[in-house]
């Protein structure tokens, strides 16, 4: 093909193989993620729901193999929820007695 397409295809092959080694079968991993995300689908706050869905992805990866980066990512997404909730609380009008 072309230079960029060839580079893309080569990188994709390497990443796909490494991901399979790290996170297991793609179908199994995606089914786990889907099952976990179904549990958070009823979260009424779309921003919080997205963060929870990202945490679900990281949990699914940890089910297959433990990688500290996934643990750190979960903590990071949880902190993002706290930061967002702070922003939302700050944006609400305050009642003065």
C-alpha distance (Angstrom), angle and dihedral (degrees) to the residues before:
residue distance angle dihedral
X1 . . .
X2 3.78 . .
X3 3.78 135.3 .
X4 3.81 95.4 -100.9
X5 3.79 95.6 42.5
X6 3.80 91.2 49.1
X7 3.82 91.3 49.6
X8 3.81 90.2 48.0
X9 3.81 92.7 49.8
X10 3.82 92.1 48.2
X11 3.80 92.6 49.6
X12 3.79 91.9 45.1
X13 3.79 91.4 54.3
X14 3.79 92.1 51.5
X15 3.81 94.2 46.2
X16 3.80 93.6 45.9
X17 3.79 92.5 51.2
X18 3.82 93.0 46.6
X19 3.82 91.7 47.4
X20 3.79 90.9 52.3
X21 3.78 91.0 52.1
X22 3.80 92.4 47.2
X23 3.81 101.2 39.0
X24 3.79 106.7 21.6
X25 3.76 131.4 -128.6
X26 3.80 112.5 -0.4
X27 3.81 94.2 -133.6
X28 3.81 93.4 48.7
X29 3.80 91.3 47.1
X30 3.81 93.9 48.3
X31 3.82 91.8 47.0
X32 3.82 90.2 52.7
X33 3.79 90.6 48.5
X34 3.81 91.7 48.5
X35 3.81 92.3 50.0
X36 3.80 92.2 49.3
X37 3.80 93.2 45.2
X38 3.80 90.4 50.8
X39 3.80 86.4 63.9
X40 3.80 92.9 57.4
X41 3.81 96.4 39.0
X42 3.79 91.7 99.2
X43 3.80 93.4 59.6
X44 3.80 102.8 123.9
X45 3.79 95.8 -151.3
X46 3.81 107.7 77.8
X47 3.82 93.7 -158.4
X48 3.79 93.5 51.7
X49 3.81 89.7 43.5
X50 3.82 91.5 56.4
X51 3.80 91.3 51.0
X52 3.81 89.9 48.4
X53 3.81 90.0 49.9
X54 3.80 89.9 53.1
X55 3.80 89.0 50.5
X56 3.82 87.8 51.8
X57 3.80 89.6 56.0
X58 3.80 90.8 51.8
X59 3.82 92.3 46.8
X60 3.80 89.6 52.3
X61 3.78 90.2 53.2
X62 3.80 91.1 49.4
X63 3.80 90.4 53.3
X64 3.81 88.7 64.0
X65 3.79 98.7 39.6
X66 3.76 137.0 -14.1
X67 3.77 115.5 -110.3
X68 3.77 119.2 170.2
X69 3.80 90.6 -141.9
X70 3.82 89.9 65.4
X71 3.81 90.7 50.4
X72 3.80 90.2 50.4
X73 3.80 90.9 46.6
X74 3.82 90.4 53.6
X75 3.79 89.9 52.4
X76 3.79 89.7 47.8
X77 3.80 93.5 51.7
X78 3.80 90.4 47.2
X79 3.80 89.6 52.3
X80 3.80 89.7 48.8
X81 3.81 88.0 57.0
X82 3.80 90.2 52.1
X83 3.82 91.1 47.9
X84 3.80 91.4 49.2
X85 3.81 91.6 48.8
X86 3.81 88.9 51.0
X87 3.80 90.3 51.6
X88 3.79 90.8 48.9
X89 3.80 91.7 48.7
X90 3.82 91.2 49.2
X91 3.82 91.1 50.2
X92 3.82 93.7 54.5
X93 3.77 116.5 95.5
X94 3.76 110.8 -107.2
X95 3.73 123.8 -132.8
X96 3.75 116.1 -129.0
X97 3.81 117.2 -150.4
